[in-house]
Amino acid sequence: MLKIAVSACLLGEQIRYDKTAQRDRFITDKLGKYASFVPFCPEHLAFGTPRETIRIVQESEQKKVITVFSKNDVTEAMNEAVEHELRKIQNEAICGIILKSKSPSCGLGSAKYYSGAMSEGKKDGLFAFTCKAHFKDFPIEEEARLLDPWLRENFVMQLFAYEDAMKLQHTIQTMQELVSFHTAYKFLLQSKHEANYRLLGKIVANHEKKSLHVVTHEYLALFKKTIAYKGSIGKTVNVLQHLVGFFKKELSSAEKQELHLQIEAFRDEIVPLIAVMNTIEFLAKKYEVHYLLGQKFLNPYPKDLALRSTIQEGK
């Protein structure tokens, strides 16, 4: 089961400044089937609930946290709370973080910064900034961005892949396990970043005869970096065409034509990706192409999350 750190208000906890929650049903009801959650809220920890609203004021190179109405400088209390919540989630084996958008602590590129009374633009909130600094190549998003089907699908794919990488890191005993892992992720990696995918293949080949520990460390570091890239329609179409190549000799003329039309329709955003995937999976089962059936690209996460069912899911 996944373990994800989530802004507590998104889980339904009434700890926002006005003692309300902002429960996100996708997180609690959909991801909740496959994940346990580690809640956090630096603002609640520092100031309780209800509380006066705060804003981030940029003074030269310094960020100050100021209460909106009383104009009190509460930077120290906020920084202490940020460090406390960071330590809390670092002590958990999390595979991702979901932050509350627009929050001065948790906004991911959506927290307002001020210079005096004037807005200076939007940047990372204090806790979001700290998380990004401490969790490199890590699945981190805010709930508002996850309303975009393309970002949501990429994020959830990254979550499950990161969890698989963590499991491998803690259990691997033979080089064959690393080879099998890479084989299963081959086309998903190719759909993310072609050059990195090829480098990962060279690492697994291990022509230098490095130790299992060294090879695994090098592989997983680049694997995590690669799965952080966003997919695209163009890269996905390229991989789909590679998949078809594995059984095109077995396909009838009608089946070849149907697959070709479906891939073109996906490229033109007429049909969703799931339509093409279902056809490829059906044909792989029909012709017993077991290599394809073992590919994470076909099923990178539980199907009932239905993340490939929308047409506008690529960039």
N, C-alpha and C positions, 0 to 999 in steps of 0.2 A: 504493500500500500504506500502511495505517495505521502510525504509529509511536507506541507506548504505553510510558510509563515504568511499570515494575512492580517491586514488592518482590522482590528476588532470590530469596528462599526459595520464592516462589510459582512461580518458573520452574524449580525443582528444584535450585538451588544449596544446598549443605550448609553454610550459614553462620548458622544459628540458634545461640542461646547454647549448645546441647548438641551442636552439629555435625550437626544433622539439617536436612532440607528439608521443605517442606510444599507440594509441587507441586500446582498447581491445573489439572486436566485441561481444564476449559473454556477457561482462558486459553491454555495451551500447545497443546492439540490442536484446539480450535475456532477461537478468535480467531487462533491462530498461522498459520492458512491465509491470513489476510488482513492480518497485522500483523508488524512487526519490533518487538523489545522493547529498551528501555533499562533494564537492571537497576540497582537502587540498594539500599543498606542502610547507613544512618548508624551503627548499632550495630556492625556488623562493621568498618566503616572505623575507628571510634574505638577499639574494644577487642579486635578480632580474634575468632577462633573456635577452640576453645570459650572461653566467658567467663562471668564471674559475672553473674547476672541483676541488672537495675536496676529502680528504680521512681521515679516522679515525686512529689516531696514539695512541696506548696504551703505556702510560708511568707509570709504576708501577700500581697503582690502578686508575689512572686518564685517562680519554678519552679526547684526544684533537682533534679538527677539524682543519686541515691544508690544505691550498690551494696547489695544486700539483706543480705548476710552480713557483709562487712567494714565496712560503713557509711561508705565513702569517698565524698567529694563529687567527682563526675566531670562536673559541669555544664559546665565550660569545654571539655573534650574533646568532649562530646556536641554542644554548640552549634557548635563548629568543624566537626564531621562533617556536621551538618545543613546548614550553609552550603555546604560543599563539594559535597554531593550535590544541593543545590538548583541551584548553578551548573552542574553537569553536565547536569541535565535541561533547564535553561533554554537550553543551547547546542544542544539537539536540537529538531528541528521536530516535537515531540510533539503529539498531538491528544487525549491523555487520560492519567490516572494511576490505577493500581490499587494499593492499599495493603494491607498485612497487618493483619488485624483483631487487636485486643487488645494489639498491640505498644505499649510505652511511647513508641516513636518514630513508628510508622506507623498506630496505631489511629485510625479515623475515628469519633469519638464513642464509642469503645469502650476507650480506654486508661484504666486505673485511676489515680486520683490519691489521694495519701495526705496526711494531716495527722498527723505523728508516725507511730505504728504503725497508726492507724485509717484505713480506706478513706473517702475523701471523695466518692466518686462517679466517674462516667466522663465523660471529655472527649476532645478531640482529642489525639493524641500530638504530640510536639514537631515532628517532620517534617511530619506531616499539617497541623498548625496553620500552619506556614510555607508549605506549598504552597497552602493555601486563601487565604492573604494575598497571594501573588504571582500566582496564576492565577485571575483573576476570570471568572465565568460559564464555567467550564471543566469538562469531564467528569472528575470525581474520585469514586471509589468504593473500598470495601474488599471483599475477596473474599467475606467472610461474608454481606454484604448482597446480593451477586449471586446467592446461592442462592434468593432470592425472584424468581420468574419475572417479576413486574411490574417490579421494579427493574432486573433484568437487561435486559429488553427496552427499557426507557427509556434505560438507560445506553448500550447498543450503538447504538441509534438516534441518540443524541446524538453518539457517537464518529464515526459515518460522516457525519453532517450537519456536524459541526465540521471534519472533514477536507475536505469539499466547500467549506466557507466559506474555509478556508485556501488552497485551490487557486485559488478565484475571486479572492481578495485579491491573489494574486501574479501572476495572468495577465490580469485584466480589461483590455480596451482600448476597449470600446464600451458605451453605455448598454443596447443590445439584449441584451448578455450578462447584465446585471443583471436585466432584465425576464424573460429566459428562465429564469434561476436562480429568481427569485421564483415564476414560473408553475409550475415543477416542484415547488416546496416548499409551494405554496398550502395544500393540505389538511392536510399534516403540521403546518404552523404553526397552522392553525385548531384542530387537535386538541390543541394545547399551551396556547394562550392567545389567545382570541378578540380581545381588545382590542389586543394587540400585533400580531396578524396584520393587523388593519385599519390600524394605524399604519405597518406595513411597506409595505402597499400604497400609502399616501399618500407615503411616502418615495420609492418607485420612480416614482410619477406625476410627481414633481419639478416641481410647478407653479411653484416659485420659481426654476427654471432654474439650480440650483447646478451646480458643476463635477462631473465624473464622480468625481474623487477624494473630494470632500466627501460626495457622495451614497453612494458605496460604503462609506465609513467609517461614516457614520450607520447605514446599512442593516445592515452586518455586526455592528456593536455590539449592535443590538437583536435581530438574528437569533440571535446566540450566547446572549443572555439568554433568548430565547423558547424555544429548544430545550432549555434547562436545566430547564424546567418538566416535571413528570410528567404523562403522559396519564391519562385515566380512562375507565371504561366509558361514563359519560354523555356526555362530550365526543366519544368515538369513535363512539358511536351517532349523534350529531348529524351528524358528518362523513359517516358511511356513508349517511345519508338524503340528504345533499346530492349524493353521488356518484350515487345511483340517479336523482336528478332529471335527470341529463344524458342519460339514454337511456330514460326511462320511456315515451315515445311509441313507441319501437321494440319494447318488450317485449310479449310475449304475456301474456294474463291469468294463465296458469300460471306464467310466469317472474316476474311481479310478485308473485304470491302466495308463491312459493318464497323470493324475496329478503326479503319482509316477514317471513316465518316465521323465516328464518335470523337476521335482525337482532334480532328479539324473543328468539330462543333465546340469542343472544350476550348481550343485555342481562340475561337471567335466568341467565347463567353455565351454560347447558346445553351449548353448543357453543363451541369455541375461535374466536378471531378469524380464524384462517387459513381456516376453512371459508367464512366470509362473503367474505373477500378473494378466495379462489379463484373463487367464483361471480361476483363482480363483474368480475374480470379476464377470465374466460371470456366473459362477455356483452359486455364492452367490445371484445374481439377479434372476437367473432361479428358485432357491429354496427359495427365499425370506428370506435369512439369513441376516436380517437387522443389527444385531450386527456387522457382519463383514463389511458390506457396510459403516458403520460409523467409521471404523478404519483408522486413519491417516497413518498407515503403508502402506496401499494400495495406498493412494494418498497424500503424504506428501507435495507436491508442484504441481503447474500447469503441466498438462501432456505434454503440447507443449514444455516444456524445454527438454524433451526427454533424461533425464539423466540416465535412466535405460535401454537404448537401445544398449549399448555396452556389449560385452561378458566379457572383462577383467575389471570388475568393482568391484572386491572384493579382499581382501588380506587374 
